[in-house]
Amino acid sequence: GDEGGRRPEGAHVHGATGATGAVKGRNLMRFLFSEVGLTFRRPRNLAMLGVLVLVPVLLGVAFRAFGGPEAGDGAPGIFTQITGNGLFLAFAALSLLVQLLLPVSVAVVAGDSIAGEAGIGTLRYLLAVPVGRTRLLVVKYVNAAIFCLVTVAAVALSALLTGLLLFPAGPITLLSGGTIPMTEGMLRIGLVVLYVAAGMAALAAISLALSTLTEVAIGAIASTVVLVIVSQVLGAIPQLSGLRPYLLTSWWNDFDGVLRDPVAIGEMGQGLLVFAAYIVIFGSIGWARFGGKDISG
């Protein structure tokens, strides 16, 4: 051992550094838990979540009361299968909500993250706590991503319960013609939840970047929604088909790859790469803007 029972030189400094890092980590987690708790306690966010969860119920009741579309009506295959198998209600509900209502809810949470704090003057107090701008931005984004996952999962769960209550359930007939057991179908619904949540997390990165550009939260929220609508319009114009691979909205509905045998891993993988690219690009924009943002006023 060391003479006099002393620790080697530098051991104390190393231990102090490790302790400081542990304290910072605990503070960061407490900050994240606080943000998540605040997000899910806000009446506005709970109201949005309630509306999203209600949509699959209303959709299921409508199909139960009036019947679903026939295969020849031009409706997507997942909608024509709902009355025969309640599990398809989960696919149909997410396919419907991902067009606008889910993006709006994500825009409200992510767009308010920085701009909302700056607008009411609490941003400088948050930065007075030893968190740092980068860590603050990371916490805000992770909070938005968690909201995306919880919201999409809640919609899927609501659709599953409604579908099982109102319609028969059993083996799933895939869009490619094969059949899989009900248990495997449930697992594939889980994959859909993760895929859609990833797509919404990419949108959250855009909205958060816009949130660093203004002190008016509604501006960031509205800009995000407008971008989604414009992207969908551009993707629907045949003459602009070359833009589709680069538009975020073009990949949101590619989760129907789980309804093929084998699973369309290639297409879904490309979608995930696009989502990741959007997260990196707009995360970098948000970080660069927020790092030099004047919040003294």
N, C-alpha and C positions, 0 to 999 in steps of 0.2 A: 504494500500500500504506500501512499504518499507520506512523507515525513510529517509527523504531528497530526495525521489524519486529514490533512488538507486535500481538497480536490485539485486536479491538475489545472494549471493556468488556462483561463479561457472557458472552463466548464461552467462557471457561474454566468458568464455572458451568454453562452449558448443556451443555458437553461432559461435565462431571462427572456431571450429572444423567442424561444419556444412557447413560454408562458404567455408572452405578449400576443403571439400568433393565435394561441388558443382562445385568448380573451376576445380578440378581434373576430375570430370565427363564431364564437358564441353570440357576440353582439350582432353580427351579420344575420345569423339565423333568427335571433329574436326580432330583428328588424323585418325580416321576410315574413315571419309568422304574424307580426303585427299588421303588415300590409295585406296579407291574405285575409286575415280576420276582418280588417276594415272593409275590404272589397266585398266580402260576402255578408257584411252587416248593413251595407248601404241599401236603403229601401229601393232606390232606382235600379240597382243591379239585381236585387231579389225580384223586382217586378218583371224585369226583362227575362230572367231565368224562368219565372212562372209562366210567362207567355210562351216561351220556347217549349217548355215541358207540356203545355196544354195543346200545342199544335198537333202532335201525334194522336192525342186523345180525340180531338175533333175530326181529324182525318180518318181515324178508325171508325168512329161513330157514323160518319158520312158514308163510308164504304159499306158498313153493316146495314144501314138504313136503305141506301139507294143502289147498292151493288157497285162493283168496280168496272172500269172500262174493259172492253173486249180487246183481244189481241190485234184485231184489225182496225182499231180506232186510232192508231198512230201514237198511242201512249207508250212510254218506256216499259220494257218487260217487267221491271220490278213492281210497277203499279198494277199490271194485269194479274199478278200472282197473289196479291194480298188476300183476297177472299178465300183462296184455296190454302194458304199457309200464312198464319199470323206473323211469322218471323220476318216476312218481307216488308212488314210495316216499318221496321227499323231502317231498312235500306231506303225505303221510299221517303220516310220523314227526313232523313239526313240529306237525301238528294234534293228535296224541296227547300229545306231551311238553309242549305249552304249557299243558295243563290243570293239571299239578301239578309234575312233576319239574323242568322248567325254572324255574318260580317258586321252588321250594325252593332250587335251587342259587344263584339270584340273591339270595335272602333270606339265605343263609349268608354270602355275600361282603359284601353291602352292610350287613347287620345287624351284622356284626362290625367294620365299619370304624371307628366311633368308640367304641362300647361296649366292644369288645374291647381297644382301646388303653387306655381308662379303667380297665377291670377289672384289667389287669396292671400299671398304673401307668406306662405309657410315653407317655401322652398329653401330660403336662406337659413331658416331655423333647422331644417333637416340637415343641411350641410354644415351647420355649426357643431353637430354631433360628429365625432371622429369616424365618419364612414367613408368620405371621399366621393367624388363625382362618379368615377367609374363604377364603384361598388353600388352606389345609389341607383345608377342606370341599370345595372345588372339585376338588382333586386326588383326594380319596377318591371323589367321585362319578364323575369321569372314569375312574378306575380300574375302578369297578363297571360303567360303561357299556362299557368295552373288554372286560371279561369277558363281558358279555352278547353283544356282537357276535361274539367269538371262539367262544363256546360254541354259539351258534345256527349259525354257519358250519361248525363242526366236525360238528354233527349233520347238517346238510344234505349236507356232503361225504361223510360215512359212508353216508348213505342213497343218495346218487348212485352211489357205487362199488359198494355192495351191489346196488342195483337193476340196474346195468349188467352185473354179473357173473351174476346169477341169472335175469334176465328179458330178453326182447327189448326193444329201444328204437327209437324212431323218432318220426315226427310225433305231436304230442299232440292228442288229441281233447278239446276244451274242454267244460266243463259246459254251455255255451250251444249246443253242437252243431257248432261250426266246428272247423277243424283248422289248427294252426300247425306250422312246421318244428321239428325237434329243436333247432337252434341258438337259435331264439327261445324255445323252452321252457326252455333253460338260463338265458337271460337273465331270464326271468320267475321262475325259482327264486331268482336273485340278488335280485330285488325282494322276494320273500317273506322272504328272510333279513334284509334291511334293515328290513322292516316288523315282523317278529317281534322283532328286536333292539330296535327303538324301543319296542315294548310292554313288553319286559323292562326297558328303561332307565327307563321310567315307574315300574315296580314298584320298581326300585332306589332311586328318589327317595323313595318311601314308606318303604322299609326303612331308608334312611340317616337320614331324619327321626326314625323311631322309635329309631334307634341313639343319637341325641343326647339322648334322654329317660331313658336308663338306663345303668348301668355293668355290666350283666349282658347279655352278647351273646346268650345263648340266649333272653332275654326279647324282644329286638328281632326275632330270627329267628322265634320261635314266633308272635309277634304278627302278623308279616307273613304267615305261612302261614295263620293263622286268618282274617285279613282276606280273603285270596284265596278260601278255602273258603266263608266267609260270603257273599262277593260272588257266587260261582257259585251258591250255594243260592238267594239272593234273585233272581238272574236267571232261575232255572228255575221260579219260582212264577208261574203265569199272572196271578194277581190283583195282582202287583206289577210288571207289565210296564212301567209308567210309569217305573220306576227304571232299567231296562236301559240307556238312552242315557247314564246318568251313572256306570255301573259300569265300571271299568277292564277287568274280565275279559270283558265283553260284546263287546269290540272285538278281542280277541286272534286270533280265528279268521277275521276278515274278510279275511285275505290270500287267501282263495279267490276274491276279485275278480280276481286275475290269470288265473284260469282261465275268464274270460268274454271275449267279443269284442263290443265293445271292452272293454278293461280297465275294471273298475268303479272309476274314479278317484274318483268322488264319495264312495262309501262308505269307501274306503280313506283318502281325504283327511280325512274326518270322524274316522276312527280316529286318524290322526296328530295331529289337532287336540286330541283328548281326551288322547292321550299327552302332548302338549306342555303342556296345562293342568295335568295331574297333576304334571309335572316342575316347573313354575313354582310351583304352590301348595305342594307338599311341600318343594321346595327352599327356599322362603321360610320355611316353618315350621322346617326344620332350621337354616337360617342364623340366624333369630331366637333359637332355643333355644340353639344352640351359642355364639352371640356373648355370651350372659350366663351361660354354664355355668361353675360353680366347679370348677376342676380342680386346686386347690391341695392337696386331701387325698390 
